[in-house]
Amino acid sequence: MSDQPADRHADTRVPIHPPIAARWSPRAFDPDAIVTDDQLIALVEAARWAATWGGRQPVRFVVAQRGSPTFATLAGLLRRGNGYAHAAGALILVCADAGEDDRTALYSSFDAGAAVANLSVEAVTRGLIVHPMAGFDVEGARAAFDLPDGVNPLVMVAVGALGDYADLAPDISERDTRPRARLPLEQVVLNWSGTGFPQLG
């Protein structure tokens, strides 16, 4: 039996879609688990069908399964603190094409965030885990994959199956056992003009 953190479901004011409530970002990946082609295609399809400003679809992906040369390149770009992701079954580099005008540049990052959110929820529905990471060599990624001008690497996403926390370094496993928390609604809802909003506080 794997040594796993306690229930990680989101604590919400009212019930929300179960895969969203179940989504979190584990750091323990099973180094023997395989992420199949069909699973990866499904994740990128979910990302491709995320909302996109003006239908422009500025999000681009580099996708690699563990064991491939591309995976080795992506893993080599990770900062030391994200070394746990070397055990993932796949790595996905998410980039945003800034385009040729200021509005596309502004919203391309929004689109990339929506794509990663879709990808993450699709992963949960398929029994997979994902962990988005900002800690990687951006310029190294740009050079390694000869990315065109304006295509900006934003985040690397580790994909796989949940592993055993007993195999992780204590400082890493401790981070994943801390209580999940988000700012309360009182701090994120600036104004509510509808009726029936639950009492805050």
Buried (B, 14 or more C-beta within 10 A) or exposed (E): EEEBBEEBBEEEEEEEEEBBBBBBBBBBBBBEBBBEEEBBEBBBEBBBEBEBBEEBBBBBBBBBBBEEEBBBBBBEBBEEEBBBBBBBBBBBBBBBBBBEEEEBBEBBBBBBBBBBBBBBBBBBBBEBBBBBBEBBBBEBBBEBBEBEEBBBBBBBBBBBBBBBBEBBEEEBBEEBEEEEEEEEBEEEEEEEEEEEEEEEE
